[in-house]
Amino acid sequence: MTPEASFDTGLDVLSVRKLNRRSVPRIAWQVFAPPDTSRGVTSTTGMTLPECLVTSETPFPVQVDGDVMRERTHAEITLARDALWVVA
Protein backbone atom coordinates (compact mmCIF):
# COMPACT_ATOMS: atom_id res chain seq x y z
CA MET A 1 0.00 0.00 0.00
CA THR A 2 3.07 2.24 0.05
CA PRO A 3 4.49 1.75 -3.46
CA GLU A 4 7.48 4.03 -2.87
CA ALA A 5 8.73 1.87 0.05
CA SER A 6 12.36 0.89 -0.21
CA PHE A 7 14.92 -1.03 1.83
CA ASP A 8 17.25 1.96 1.33
CA THR A 9 15.09 4.52 3.16
CA GLY A 10 13.32 4.73 6.50
CA LEU A 11 9.94 3.38 7.54
CA ASP A 12 6.91 4.00 5.34
CA VAL A 13 3.79 4.18 7.50
CA LEU A 14 0.18 3.83 6.43
CA SER A 15 -2.48 4.37 9.06
CA VAL A 16 -6.25 4.02 9.03
CA ARG A 17 -8.12 6.00 11.66
CA LYS A 18 -11.20 3.79 11.76
CA LEU A 19 -11.68 0.43 10.12
CA ASN A 20 -15.19 -0.92 9.75
CA ARG A 21 -16.68 -3.43 7.33
CA ARG A 22 -17.95 -0.74 4.96
CA SER A 23 -14.50 0.80 4.54
CA VAL A 24 -12.58 -2.47 3.93
CA PRO A 25 -13.28 -2.62 0.15
CA ARG A 26 -12.18 1.01 -0.32
CA ILE A 27 -8.99 0.51 1.67
CA ALA A 28 -8.26 -2.79 -0.10
CA TRP A 29 -8.67 -0.99 -3.44
CA GLN A 30 -5.95 1.45 -2.36
CA VAL A 31 -3.42 -1.36 -2.65
CA PHE A 32 -3.60 -0.53 -6.37
CA ALA A 33 -4.12 3.24 -6.08
CA PRO A 34 -2.51 6.08 -4.07
CA PRO A 35 -3.93 6.53 -0.54
CA ASP A 36 -6.76 9.04 -0.20
CA THR A 37 -5.82 11.16 2.81
CA SER A 38 -9.20 12.88 2.83
CA ARG A 39 -10.96 9.66 3.92
CA GLY A 40 -9.12 8.80 7.12
CA VAL A 41 -6.06 7.18 5.52
CA THR A 42 -2.65 8.76 6.15
CA SER A 43 0.60 7.79 4.46
CA THR A 44 4.17 8.96 5.05
CA THR A 45 5.49 7.65 1.73
CA GLY A 46 8.61 9.53 0.70
CA MET A 47 9.63 10.47 4.25
CA THR A 48 12.52 8.84 6.04
CA LEU A 49 11.24 7.86 9.47
CA PRO A 50 13.62 6.02 11.82
CA GLU A 51 10.74 5.31 14.22
CA CYS A 52 7.00 5.71 14.63
CA LEU A 53 4.77 5.89 17.71
CA VAL A 54 1.10 4.91 17.29
CA THR A 55 -1.26 5.87 20.11
CA SER A 56 -4.98 5.51 20.74
CA GLU A 57 -7.38 6.15 23.60
CA THR A 58 -8.91 2.71 23.02
CA PRO A 59 -6.85 -0.50 22.72
CA PHE A 60 -6.10 -1.66 19.17
CA PRO A 61 -4.93 -5.05 17.83
CA VAL A 62 -1.27 -5.48 16.90
CA GLN A 63 0.36 -8.12 14.70
CA VAL A 64 4.10 -8.72 14.36
CA ASP A 65 5.19 -10.92 11.46
CA GLY A 66 1.69 -12.43 11.40
CA ASP A 67 1.67 -13.24 15.12
CA VAL A 68 -1.21 -11.66 17.03
CA MET A 69 -0.03 -9.69 20.06
CA ARG A 70 -2.17 -8.40 22.90
CA GLU A 71 -4.20 -5.24 22.29
CA ARG A 72 -2.38 -2.01 23.15
CA THR A 73 -3.01 1.70 23.49
CA HIS A 74 0.41 2.50 22.03
CA ALA A 75 2.98 0.79 19.83
CA GLU A 76 6.51 1.97 19.09
CA ILE A 77 7.99 0.80 15.79
CA THR A 78 11.73 1.28 15.28
CA LEU A 79 13.71 0.75 12.08
CA ALA A 80 16.43 -1.90 12.46
CA ARG A 81 18.58 -0.91 9.50
CA ASP A 82 20.50 -3.79 7.88
CA ALA A 83 18.75 -6.36 10.12
CA LEU A 84 17.48 -8.26 7.06
CA TRP A 85 19.33 -9.17 3.92
CA VAL A 86 17.22 -9.64 0.82
CA VAL A 87 18.66 -11.49 -2.18
CA ALA A 88 16.61 -11.14 -5.33
C-alpha positions in Angstrom: 0.0 0.0 0.0 3.1 2.2 0.1 4.5 1.7 -3.5 7.5 4.0 -2.9 8.7 1.9 0.1 12.4 0.9 -0.2 14.9 -1.0 1.8 17.3 2.0 1.3 15.1 4.5 3.2 13.3 4.7 6.5 9.9 3.4 7.5 6.9 4.0 5.3 3.8 4.2 7.5 0.2 3.8 6.4 -2.5 4.4 9.1 -6.2 4.0 9.0 -8.1 6.0 11.7 -11.2 3.8 11.8 -11.7 0.4 10.1 -15.2 -0.9 9.8 -16.7 -3.4 7.3 -18.0 -0.7 5.0 -14.5 0.8 4.5 -12.6 -2.5 3.9 -13.3 -2.6 0.1 -12.2 1.0 -0.3 -9.0 0.5 1.7 -8.3 -2.8 -0.1 -8.7 -1.0 -3.4 -5.9 1.4 -2.4 -3.4 -1.4 -2.6 -3.6 -0.5 -6.4 -4.1 3.2 -6.1 -2.5 6.1 -4.1 -3.9 6.5 -0.5 -6.8 9.0 -0.2 -5.8 11.2 2.8 -9.2 12.9 2.8 -11.0 9.7 3.9 -9.1 8.8 7.1 -6.1 7.2 5.5 -2.7 8.8 6.1 0.6 7.8 4.5 4.2 9.0 5.1 5.5 7.7 1.7 8.6 9.5 0.7 9.6 10.5 4.2 12.5 8.8 6.0 11.2 7.9 9.5 13.6 6.0 11.8 10.7 5.3 14.2 7.0 5.7 14.6 4.8 5.9 17.7 1.1 4.9 17.3 -1.3 5.9 20.1 -5.0 5.5 20.7 -7.4 6.2 23.6 -8.9 2.7 23.0 -6.8 -0.5 22.7 -6.1 -1.7 19.2 -4.9 -5.0 17.8 -1.3 -5.5 16.9 0.4 -8.1 14.7 4.1 -8.7 14.4 5.2 -10.9 11.5 1.7 -12.4 11.4 1.7 -13.2 15.1 -1.2 -11.7 17.0 0.0 -9.7 20.1 -2.2 -8.4 22.9 -4.2 -5.2 22.3 -2.4 -2.0 23.2 -3.0 1.7 23.5 0.4 2.5 22.0 3.0 0.8 19.8 6.5 2.0 19.1 8.0 0.8 15.8 11.7 1.3 15.3 13.7 0.7 12.1 16.4 -1.9 12.5 18.6 -0.9 9.5 20.5 -3.8 7.9 18.8 -6.4 10.1 17.5 -8.3 7.1 19.3 -9.2 3.9 17.2 -9.6 0.8 18.7 -11.5 -2.2 16.6 -11.1 -5.3 
